Structure formats: C-alpha cells, structure tokens
Amino acid sequence: MLTIYFLLTSFISLSIQSFVHPGLLVTDADLNRASANLDHAPWNNSYAQLTSCKVASASYTPNPVSAVYRGSDGVHAANTDILWNDAAAAFALALRWKLSGNDSYADAAANVLKAWGETLTTLGGTDDAYLTAGFQGHEFANAGELLRDYEPFVQDGFDAFKSMMTTVFLPMNLDFLNHVLGSEHNVKHFFANWELGNLASTMAIAVLTDNSTLWDFAVDYFKNGEGNGCINNAVTNIVIDPDTGASLGQGQESGRDQGHSALDWQMLGVIGQQAWNQGEDLFGYNDSRILQGAEYFARYNLGHDVDFEAYTNGIVSFDIISNVSRGANRPTWELLYSHYVQIKQLDAPWTTAYLNYSLNQYGGFEPGAGVSGSTSGAFDGLGWGSLLYHRDDNDTSSATSSASAPTATSSSKNSALPSSFFPSVIYSTFSASSTVAAISTSSVVSGGPSTAQGESYPIATPTQSSIMTSIAAKPTGSSTRVSYSSQPTDQVHAHGCHARRYYHG
C-alpha cells in the first residue's frame, strides 16, 4: 500500500500519456455546443443565470486562507464556506470566459486559483475534511482544467495551483482511498458518497497534472476497489423493475436516506463524465451499473415501489429502503440523460422522468454551484447541466456517430415504459429577478442515524401527497421527455455523513 502511495504522489517517475484537454467535466465540444445555442432554451436561460450570479462576476474577490476546517474539532471554527464559494466561483468564471471570450472573467478565475494555490496548506477539522478534499478537490481541478490554456495564468499561477492540488488535496484523497484512517479497518466503514467524492478528485487531479499512473489507479479503484467507491459496492445488488423487467441497481445509501443517495448519483455522474471524456467508458462498465442505480433511485423517488435487499457493512444494517427525504434533487440528471439516452440511445425511462421532475423543481433548467443555496450540499457538485449537457436532435445525431469512448453493450438496454408515460418537457424563461428554489430549513434532523449527536442540517422533503399523486398517475403525452407542471420546489441538500456516527454517538 505504501509503495502505491508513494508512486502516486511522486512526480519524479511519471509516465505521461496523452490526455484530452480540456477533458474533465467539460470538453471543447460541450463548450461549442453551448455557445451555438445561447439564443435558445434552455441554454439561454441557464446562461442568463450564470451571467447574473455573484460567483461569476468579474469583480469577484477570493478569500484564501492557509487552513480550511470542516466540522467542529473542538479547537478551530469551521470555515469551509469560503472554500465552497471560491471553488464555485473559479469554475463559473472560467466557464463564462470560455463562452463569452471576455478575458476579464479569465483574469478573475485565475485570481481565485492563484490566490488559493499560494495560500492553502491544510484541510482540517473532523473526518469531514475528507469531504472537502473530495468535493472541492474535483471542483477546483475542473476550474483549473478550463483555464489551463489562458496564457497569463499559465505564466503566473498555474504551477502554484497544481502544486497545491497535489500537496494538499491529493494526499487526502489517496489516504482515504487507501484506507489509512484507523476507523477504516473496515474498508466499507464510510458511506459511498465519501469515497466517490475522493475518487472524483483523484481522477480530476490526474488529468489536470497529466499523471497517467494516478489516472490508472483511479479507474482501477472504480472497477476493483475494496471500499464503497467501487461501483460494485456503491451499487450493492441488482433487482428487477416490476413494470419493465429491466435491471435496477440498489444504492449503498438507499436504506439510509434519499438525500445522500442523490449525492451518490451526482458523484457517479462526475466520475463517469470525467472518464468518458478521456476515452474510458465507466458509464458502461459492468452492464451500465451506474444507469441501473440511477433508474432504481429515480423510480423510488418518483413514488413507485422497488425491491430492497437487506444491507449491512458490519457497522450499520438496513432492512428496508428509507423514505427520509424522498424526492431529493441534485443537479445531475441532464448529464445522465444526455449520456445514456441521447448519446448511447439506451432506454432509461425513470432517469428521463426524473430529469423532468428535477427541471420542474428547479424552474426549467439545472442550476450551478453558488446559486441554489448556501449550505454544503449546494456546493458538492458544479451543476450547470442544462448549459453544458443539454442536446437537441442535431446534437444527438452528431454524438451518436462520433462517441469518444466504447459504446455500452446491447445487454445494458432496458425495456422501455410505454410511450404514453412521457408528456413533453417545458423550459421556463429566466430573468435576473427569478429565484432558484433555495435550501429549505423547514425540517431539520438532529442526531439519529444521519448526523452526529447534537449536529443538525436541513432535510427538506417535497410534499409527499403532491409528488405521489401526480407521479403515480403516469401522465400521458407523446414526447420522450417528461415534465411535471405543479411540483413543490423544496430541495434536499444534506451533507455527507459516515457510518462511524452510528456507533460513536
């Protein structure tokens, strides 16, 4: 294990492969497609939100510190919110530069990355520091990847930024995936979202730094790792959809709550997309297991029953699927729909339905980090899915004929629900005065199985009667995509918590 660790963290003996740049969550093709459609919905509405949000302002000022603390360690005050906001800003500004060509946004993004690259030395606090390492690690790396061809940044800031990523974020990512914490004597000790975040960060830093050894480690861990970041542990077992006969994948956190389960699919979307853009098809791995899991989550969270097999990891046990925060929403469904349905032409009826349920909750398009709330869950992923991944018919035809990674096998196709299940999608118009549904704190969970004793965070569940009544009716229509016209706008943004809290109070 130590040999692997030192090999991965050493830049003396790297074997360099040819990486695609930019090639993490966003490629030139994504940027070109978005640029060509900025006068059309939903791209125009999402772009209007981007250009009006404070984290994408050319006057944005970063707030770097040498030590960031997440969770209360009894000594230091938590201050991760400054890192969340600055990581979201770096990406939003870099994206705005790519789409507008205005160098003022590149300068602002470079200022954020350079400031943190020259300042940050420590991620601390409780074990929650590893959540920071994963979630903000992959976000920062994605921002740097977009800015890597901006010459002023290349000349002043990029090297310091890469050094910070490899000396502050990466060691924590690798410690976590190599299970060096004492609590990880049980390698499945932590819930899936913890390892998935750290795996996403490891992959992103590999591409950012052209480190093929690190990349190979991350891909192998996804396929063969011991912990819950391995896809066969993140999706624990396969059950059958009673309506279609298709395979559905039970998520590792399904028995815990649906807010954290939603985070798993957000991180799996990040991992799959980053790999796909480098020619590695993790989306299709093991009979498209990511899709099988997304379909399971979406079916249940749209109000339909699913089979649940009892789960235990030696620390926690779940006998039934949890209905806590049922209907939870995170901005990942444009990405999943785009890949599986539009690029690969696979049947994914529940993913399709959940995209449109999600779009309705968000107001017609997926938001980005920094605009949909102020607590940690609003910053776990970068979002902007409608701007970056939405495709029209021409885009879809082009994508299916020039896919950059191997196509999933025909056995991963699901039997479709009847076409009458799908009414047409409606994209709403955005104005600067519009509001994206913010995190609600109307229902708070304290202690118990989801948090440490005495800790609290928002768990807002959409009104069950309004969701279940409208969805269970299976509305009729003719198009492939679904829209629900009168869903509540409450959202769930629960931060990651790990299994130790079940037996350490």
C-alpha positions as CSV (number, residue, x, y, z in Angstrom):
1,M,0.0,0.0,0.0
2,L,2.8,2.4,0.9
3,T,4.5,1.6,-2.4
4,I,1.4,2.5,-4.3
5,Y,1.0,5.7,-2.2
6,F,4.5,7.0,-2.9
7,L,4.3,6.1,-6.5
8,L,1.2,8.1,-7.0
9,T,2.3,11.1,-5.1
10,S,5.7,11.3,-6.8
11,F,6.2,13.4,-9.9
12,I,9.7,12.1,-10.5
13,S,8.8,8.9,-12.2
14,L,5.6,9.7,-14.0
15,S,4.7,8.0,-17.2
16,I,2.9,10.6,-19.4
17,Q,0.0,9.6,-21.6
18,S,-1.8,11.9,-24.0
19,F,-4.7,13.4,-22.1
20,V,-7.5,15.3,-23.7
21,H,-7.6,18.9,-22.6
22,P,-10.0,20.3,-21.6
23,G,-11.2,16.8,-20.6
24,L,-12.8,16.6,-17.3
25,L,-16.5,17.6,-16.9
26,V,-16.3,19.9,-19.9
27,T,-14.7,19.5,-23.4
28,D,-14.4,21.8,-26.3
29,A,-17.4,20.0,-27.9
30,D,-19.5,20.9,-24.9
31,L,-18.4,24.5,-25.0
32,N,-19.0,24.8,-28.7
33,R,-22.5,23.2,-28.4
34,A,-23.4,25.6,-25.6
35,S,-22.0,28.7,-27.5
36,A,-24.0,27.8,-30.6
37,N,-27.3,27.6,-28.7
38,L,-27.1,30.6,-26.3
39,D,-30.1,32.1,-28.1
40,H,-32.3,29.0,-27.5
41,A,-33.9,27.5,-24.4
42,P,-32.7,26.0,-22.1
43,W,-29.2,27.2,-22.8
44,N,-30.2,30.9,-22.9
45,N,-32.0,30.7,-19.5
46,S,-29.1,28.8,-17.9
47,Y,-26.6,31.3,-19.3
48,A,-28.6,34.2,-18.1
49,Q,-28.4,32.7,-14.6
50,L,-24.7,32.2,-14.9
51,T,-24.1,35.8,-16.0
52,S,-26.3,37.2,-13.3
53,C,-24.9,35.3,-10.3
54,K,-22.3,36.8,-7.9
55,V,-19.9,33.9,-8.3
56,A,-19.5,34.6,-12.0
57,S,-18.9,38.4,-11.6
58,A,-15.6,39.8,-13.0
59,S,-15.3,41.7,-9.7
60,Y,-15.4,38.6,-7.6
61,T,-12.7,38.6,-4.9
62,P,-11.4,35.4,-3.4
63,N,-10.9,34.8,0.3
64,P,-8.0,32.4,0.6
65,V,-6.7,31.1,4.0
66,S,-3.9,28.7,4.9
67,A,-6.1,26.3,6.7
68,V,-9.7,25.2,6.0
69,Y,-11.7,23.4,8.7
70,R,-14.9,21.3,8.1
71,G,-16.7,20.0,11.1
72,S,-16.1,21.0,14.7
73,D,-12.8,19.6,16.1
74,G,-13.2,21.5,19.4
75,V,-10.3,23.9,18.6
76,H,-10.9,25.5,15.2
77,A,-14.0,27.2,13.9
78,A,-15.4,25.7,10.7
79,N,-14.7,27.9,7.7
80,T,-15.3,25.7,4.7
81,D,-17.9,28.0,3.3
82,I,-15.2,30.4,1.9
83,L,-13.7,27.4,0.0
84,W,-17.0,26.3,-1.3
85,N,-17.8,29.7,-2.7
86,D,-14.4,30.3,-4.2
87,A,-14.3,26.9,-5.9
88,A,-17.7,27.5,-7.4
89,A,-16.6,31.0,-8.5
90,A,-13.4,29.7,-10.1
91,F,-15.4,27.3,-12.3
92,A,-18.3,29.7,-13.1
93,L,-15.8,32.4,-14.1
94,A,-13.7,30.1,-16.2
95,L,-16.9,28.8,-17.9
96,R,-18.2,32.3,-18.5
97,W,-14.8,33.2,-20.1
98,K,-15.0,30.2,-22.4
99,L,-18.5,31.1,-23.6
100,S,-18.0,34.8,-23.9
101,G,-14.4,35.2,-24.9
102,N,-14.1,38.1,-22.4
103,D,-10.7,37.9,-20.7
104,S,-11.9,39.8,-17.6
105,Y,-13.6,36.6,-16.5
106,A,-10.5,34.5,-17.1
107,D,-8.5,37.0,-15.1
108,A,-11.0,36.8,-12.2
109,A,-10.9,32.9,-12.3
110,A,-7.1,33.0,-12.4
111,N,-7.0,35.3,-9.4
112,V,-9.1,32.8,-7.4
113,L,-6.9,29.8,-8.3
114,K,-3.6,31.6,-7.9
115,A,-4.6,33.0,-4.5
116,W,-5.5,29.6,-3.2
117,G,-2.6,27.9,-4.8
118,E,-0.2,30.3,-3.0
119,T,-2.0,30.2,0.4
120,L,-3.7,26.9,1.2
121,T,-1.6,24.3,3.2
122,T,-4.1,22.4,5.3
123,L,-7.5,20.8,5.2
124,G,-8.6,20.1,8.7
125,G,-11.4,19.7,11.2
126,T,-13.1,16.4,11.8
127,D,-13.1,13.4,9.4
128,D,-15.4,15.8,7.4
129,A,-12.2,17.2,6.0
130,Y,-12.1,14.3,3.6
131,L,-15.4,15.5,2.2
132,T,-13.8,18.9,1.4
133,A,-10.9,17.0,-0.2
134,G,-13.2,15.2,-2.5
135,F,-16.0,17.6,-3.4
136,Q,-13.9,20.8,-3.6
137,G,-10.9,18.9,-4.9
138,H,-12.7,17.8,-8.1
139,E,-14.3,21.3,-8.4
140,F,-11.0,23.2,-8.2
141,A,-9.4,20.8,-10.6
142,N,-12.2,21.3,-13.1
143,A,-11.8,25.0,-12.9
144,G,-8.1,24.8,-13.5
145,E,-8.6,22.5,-16.4
146,L,-10.8,25.1,-18.1
147,L,-8.2,27.8,-17.5
148,R,-5.1,25.8,-18.5
149,D,-4.8,27.4,-21.9
150,Y,-5.1,31.0,-20.6
151,E,-1.6,32.3,-21.1
152,P,-1.5,34.8,-18.3
153,F,-2.5,32.0,-15.9
154,V,0.0,29.6,-17.4
155,Q,2.8,32.2,-16.9
156,D,1.7,33.2,-13.4
157,G,-0.4,30.9,-11.1
158,F,-0.9,27.5,-12.8
159,D,2.2,25.9,-11.4
160,A,1.4,27.1,-7.9
161,F,-2.2,25.9,-8.2
162,K,-1.2,22.4,-9.5
163,S,1.3,22.2,-6.6
164,M,-1.4,23.0,-4.1
165,M,-3.7,20.4,-5.6
166,T,-1.0,17.7,-5.4
167,T,0.3,18.5,-1.9
168,V,-3.0,19.5,-0.1
169,F,-5.9,17.8,-1.8
170,L,-4.4,14.7,-3.4
171,P,-2.7,13.2,-0.3
172,M,-6.0,13.3,1.5
173,N,-7.8,11.7,-1.5
174,L,-5.3,8.9,-1.5
175,D,-5.2,8.4,2.2
176,F,-9.0,8.0,2.1
177,L,-9.0,5.6,-0.8
178,N,-6.1,3.6,0.7
179,H,-8.0,3.4,4.0
180,V,-5.2,4.7,6.3
181,L,-7.6,6.0,8.9
182,G,-7.9,3.9,12.0
183,S,-11.7,3.8,11.5
184,E,-11.2,2.2,8.1
185,H,-10.1,-1.1,9.5
186,N,-13.5,-1.9,8.0
187,V,-13.0,-0.7,4.4
188,K,-16.7,-0.2,4.0
189,H,-16.8,2.0,7.1
190,F,-17.8,5.2,5.3
191,F,-20.8,5.7,3.1
192,A,-20.4,5.7,-0.6
193,N,-20.5,9.5,-1.2
194,W,-17.3,9.9,0.8
195,E,-15.2,7.6,-1.4
196,L,-16.9,8.7,-4.6
197,G,-16.0,12.3,-3.9
198,N,-12.4,11.5,-3.3
199,L,-12.3,9.2,-6.4
200,A,-13.7,12.1,-8.5
201,S,-11.0,14.4,-7.1
202,T,-8.2,11.9,-7.7
203,M,-9.3,11.4,-11.4
204,A,-9.6,15.2,-11.9
205,I,-6.1,15.9,-10.5
206,A,-4.7,13.1,-12.6
207,V,-5.9,14.9,-15.8
208,L,-5.0,18.4,-14.5
209,T,-1.4,17.2,-13.9
210,D,-1.1,14.7,-16.8
211,N,-0.4,11.9,-14.4
212,S,-1.3,8.6,-16.1
213,T,-0.3,6.5,-13.1
214,L,-2.7,8.3,-10.9
215,W,-5.4,8.1,-13.6
216,D,-4.9,4.3,-13.8
217,F,-5.2,3.9,-10.1
218,A,-8.5,5.8,-10.0
219,V,-10.0,3.8,-12.9
220,D,-8.9,0.6,-11.3
221,Y,-10.4,1.6,-8.0
222,F,-13.7,2.3,-9.5
223,K,-13.7,-1.2,-11.0
224,N,-11.9,-3.2,-8.3
225,G,-11.6,-1.2,-5.1
226,E,-12.3,-2.5,-1.7
227,G,-14.4,0.4,-0.4
228,N,-17.8,1.9,-1.3
229,G,-16.3,4.0,-4.0
230,C,-16.0,0.8,-6.1
231,I,-19.1,0.7,-8.3
232,N,-20.0,-2.9,-7.3
233,N,-20.1,-1.6,-3.6
234,A,-21.8,1.7,-4.4
235,V,-24.5,-0.3,-6.2
236,T,-24.8,-3.2,-3.9
237,N,-27.1,-5.6,-5.8
238,I,-29.5,-5.8,-8.7
239,V,-33.2,-6.2,-8.5
240,I,-35.9,-6.3,-11.2
241,D,-38.2,-3.5,-12.2
242,P,-41.7,-5.0,-11.9
243,D,-43.1,-2.8,-14.7
244,T,-40.3,-3.3,-17.4
245,G,-38.4,-6.3,-16.3
246,A,-35.2,-4.2,-16.5
247,S,-32.3,-4.4,-14.0
248,L,-32.3,-1.8,-11.3
249,G,-29.3,-1.2,-9.0
250,Q,-29.9,-0.8,-5.3
251,G,-27.6,2.0,-4.0
252,Q,-25.4,1.6,-0.9
253,E,-27.2,4.5,0.8
254,S,-30.7,3.6,-0.2
255,G,-31.5,2.4,3.3
256,R,-30.0,5.5,4.9
257,D,-31.9,8.4,3.2
258,Q,-32.6,9.7,-0.2
259,G,-30.7,12.9,0.2
260,H,-27.4,11.2,0.5
261,S,-28.4,8.6,-2.2
262,A,-29.0,11.6,-4.6
263,L,-25.4,12.7,-3.8
264,D,-24.1,9.3,-4.9
265,W,-25.6,9.7,-8.4
266,Q,-24.3,13.2,-8.6
267,M,-20.7,11.9,-7.9
268,L,-21.1,8.9,-10.1
269,G,-22.1,11.3,-12.9
270,V,-18.9,13.3,-12.3
271,I,-16.8,10.1,-12.3
272,G,-18.4,8.7,-15.5
273,Q,-18.2,12.0,-17.4
274,Q,-14.6,12.7,-16.5
275,A,-13.7,9.2,-17.6
276,W,-15.7,9.3,-20.8
277,N,-14.0,12.5,-21.9
278,Q,-10.7,10.7,-21.6
279,G,-11.9,7.7,-23.7
280,E,-12.7,5.4,-20.7
281,D,-16.3,4.2,-20.6
282,L,-17.1,3.8,-16.9
283,F,-20.7,4.7,-17.7
284,G,-20.9,1.4,-19.5
285,Y,-18.9,-0.6,-17.1
286,N,-20.4,-3.8,-15.7
287,D,-23.6,-3.6,-17.8
288,S,-24.0,0.1,-17.2
289,R,-24.2,-0.3,-13.5
290,I,-24.4,3.5,-12.9
291,L,-27.5,3.6,-15.1
292,Q,-29.0,0.7,-13.2
293,G,-28.5,2.5,-10.0
294,A,-29.9,5.8,-11.3
295,E,-33.0,4.0,-12.6
296,Y,-33.5,2.4,-9.1
297,F,-33.2,5.8,-7.4
298,A,-35.4,7.6,-9.8
299,R,-38.2,5.0,-9.8
300,Y,-38.4,5.0,-6.0
301,N,-38.1,8.8,-5.6
302,L,-40.9,9.3,-8.2
303,G,-43.2,7.4,-5.8
304,H,-43.0,3.8,-7.0
305,D,-42.1,0.7,-5.1
306,V,-38.8,-1.1,-5.5
307,D,-37.4,-4.3,-4.1
308,F,-34.9,-3.8,-1.3
309,E,-32.4,-6.4,-0.2
310,A,-31.2,-6.1,3.4
311,Y,-27.8,-4.4,3.7
312,T,-25.1,-4.5,6.3
313,N,-21.4,-3.5,6.2
314,G,-20.6,-4.8,9.7
315,I,-21.3,-1.4,11.2
316,V,-24.8,-0.4,10.0
317,S,-27.7,-2.5,8.9
318,F,-30.8,-1.5,6.9
319,D,-33.7,-3.8,6.5
320,I,-36.0,-1.5,4.4
321,I,-35.4,1.3,2.0
322,S,-35.6,4.7,3.6
323,N,-38.3,7.2,2.8
324,V,-36.5,10.1,4.5
325,S,-36.1,13.0,2.1
326,R,-37.9,11.0,-0.7
327,G,-38.0,13.1,-3.8
328,A,-34.5,14.6,-3.2
329,N,-33.0,16.5,-6.0
330,R,-29.5,17.4,-7.1
331,P,-28.3,18.8,-10.5
332,T,-27.1,15.7,-12.2
333,W,-29.9,14.4,-14.4
334,E,-29.2,16.4,-17.5
335,L,-25.7,14.8,-17.6
336,L,-27.1,11.2,-17.0
337,Y,-29.9,11.7,-19.5
338,S,-27.6,13.1,-22.1
339,H,-25.2,10.3,-21.9
340,Y,-27.4,7.3,-21.7
341,V,-30.4,8.3,-23.7
342,Q,-29.1,10.8,-26.2
343,I,-25.5,9.6,-26.8
344,K,-25.9,5.9,-26.3
345,Q,-29.6,5.6,-27.2
346,L,-30.4,3.4,-24.3
347,D,-33.8,3.2,-22.7
348,A,-33.8,4.9,-19.3
349,P,-37.4,5.7,-18.6
350,W,-37.0,6.5,-14.9
351,T,-33.9,8.7,-15.5
352,T,-35.9,10.5,-18.2
353,A,-38.8,11.0,-15.8
354,Y,-36.5,12.2,-13.0
355,L,-34.8,14.7,-15.2
356,N,-38.0,16.4,-15.9
357,Y,-39.2,16.2,-12.3
358,S,-35.9,17.8,-11.5
359,L,-36.2,20.5,-14.1
360,N,-39.7,21.4,-12.9
361,Q,-38.4,21.8,-9.3
362,Y,-35.5,24.0,-10.5
363,G,-37.6,26.2,-12.7
364,G,-36.8,24.7,-16.1
365,F,-33.1,24.2,-16.1
366,E,-30.4,22.9,-13.8
367,P,-28.6,25.5,-11.6
368,G,-24.9,25.7,-10.8
369,A,-23.0,25.7,-7.6
370,G,-23.3,29.1,-5.9
371,V,-26.8,29.9,-6.9
372,S,-29.0,27.2,-5.4
373,G,-28.3,27.5,-1.7
374,S,-25.7,28.4,0.9
375,T,-25.1,25.2,2.8
376,S,-22.7,22.5,1.9
377,G,-25.0,20.4,-0.2
378,A,-25.4,23.2,-2.7
379,F,-21.6,23.1,-3.4
380,D,-21.0,19.4,-3.5
381,G,-21.1,19.4,-7.3
382,L,-20.7,22.1,-10.0
383,G,-24.0,21.7,-11.8
384,W,-24.8,23.8,-14.9
385,G,-26.1,20.7,-16.6
386,S,-28.7,22.4,-18.9
387,L,-26.0,24.7,-20.2
388,L,-23.3,22.0,-20.7
389,Y,-25.1,18.8,-21.5
390,H,-28.5,19.5,-23.0
391,R,-28.7,18.4,-26.6
392,D,-31.2,19.0,-29.4
393,D,-31.9,16.4,-32.1
394,N,-28.9,17.6,-34.3
395,D,-26.6,17.4,-31.3
396,T,-27.8,13.9,-30.5
397,S,-27.3,12.7,-34.1
398,S,-23.7,14.0,-34.0
399,A,-23.0,12.5,-30.6
400,T,-24.1,9.0,-31.6
401,S,-21.9,9.0,-34.7
402,S,-18.7,10.3,-33.0
403,A,-18.8,8.9,-29.4
404,S,-15.3,9.3,-27.8
405,A,-15.5,6.1,-25.8
406,P,-16.7,2.5,-26.4
407,T,-20.4,2.0,-26.6
408,A,-22.3,0.0,-24.0
409,T,-23.2,-3.5,-24.9
410,S,-26.7,-4.1,-26.1
411,S,-27.4,-6.1,-22.9
412,S,-27.5,-2.9,-21.0
413,K,-30.6,-1.7,-22.8
414,N,-33.7,-1.5,-20.6
415,S,-37.2,-2.3,-21.7
416,A,-38.9,1.0,-22.1
417,L,-42.1,2.1,-20.4
418,P,-45.0,2.8,-22.8
419,S,-44.6,6.0,-24.8
420,S,-47.7,7.3,-23.2
421,F,-45.7,7.7,-20.0
422,F,-43.9,10.8,-21.4
423,P,-45.5,14.2,-21.8
424,S,-43.5,17.0,-23.3
425,V,-40.8,19.0,-21.5
426,I,-41.3,22.7,-20.8
427,Y,-38.3,25.0,-20.2
428,S,-39.1,28.2,-18.3
429,T,-37.7,31.6,-19.0
430,F,-35.2,33.0,-16.6
431,S,-34.8,36.6,-15.6
432,A,-32.4,38.2,-13.1
433,S,-35.2,38.5,-10.6
434,S,-36.1,34.9,-10.9
435,T,-35.2,32.7,-7.9
436,V,-34.0,29.1,-8.0
437,A,-35.6,27.2,-5.1
438,A,-33.3,27.7,-2.2
439,I,-32.5,25.2,0.5
440,S,-35.3,24.9,2.9
441,T,-34.7,24.5,6.6
442,S,-38.3,23.8,7.4
443,S,-37.5,20.3,8.6
444,V,-34.3,19.6,10.5
445,V,-32.9,16.3,11.6
446,S,-30.8,16.3,14.7
447,G,-28.8,13.4,16.0
448,G,-30.0,9.9,15.0
449,P,-28.7,7.8,12.2
450,S,-27.9,10.6,9.8
451,T,-25.9,13.0,11.9
452,A,-23.6,13.1,14.9
453,Q,-25.4,13.6,18.2
454,G,-26.4,17.3,18.6
455,E,-25.5,18.1,14.9
456,S,-28.2,19.3,12.6
457,Y,-28.6,20.1,8.9
458,P,-31.6,20.7,6.7
459,I,-33.6,17.8,5.3
460,A,-36.5,19.3,3.3
461,T,-38.8,16.8,1.8
462,P,-41.2,17.7,-1.0
463,T,-44.8,17.4,0.0
464,Q,-45.4,13.7,-0.4
465,S,-49.0,13.9,-1.3
466,S,-48.4,16.3,-4.2
467,I,-45.5,14.3,-5.6
468,M,-47.0,10.9,-5.3
469,T,-50.5,11.8,-6.6
470,S,-49.2,13.4,-9.7
471,I,-46.4,10.9,-10.5
472,A,-48.2,7.7,-9.7
473,A,-50.9,8.7,-12.3
474,K,-48.3,8.2,-15.1
475,P,-49.2,11.3,-17.1
476,T,-49.8,10.9,-20.8
477,G,-48.2,12.5,-23.8
478,S,-46.1,11.8,-26.9
479,S,-42.5,13.0,-26.4
480,T,-39.6,11.2,-24.9
481,R,-39.1,13.8,-22.2
482,V,-41.3,14.3,-19.2
483,S,-42.4,17.4,-17.3
484,Y,-44.5,17.8,-14.2
485,S,-46.2,21.1,-14.1
486,S,-47.1,21.5,-10.4
487,Q,-44.4,20.0,-8.2
488,P,-43.2,21.6,-5.0
489,T,-39.9,23.4,-5.0
490,D,-38.4,22.2,-1.7
491,Q,-35.0,20.5,-2.2
492,V,-32.6,18.4,-0.2
493,H,-29.0,19.4,0.3
494,A,-27.7,17.2,3.1
495,H,-24.0,17.0,3.6
496,G,-22.2,13.7,3.7
497,C,-22.0,11.7,7.0
498,H,-20.3,8.5,7.6
499,A,-21.1,5.2,9.3
500,R,-19.0,5.8,12.4
501,R,-21.6,8.1,13.7
502,Y,-23.9,5.2,14.2
503,Y,-21.7,3.7,16.9
504,H,-19.7,6.6,18.3
505,G,-22.7,8.8,19.3
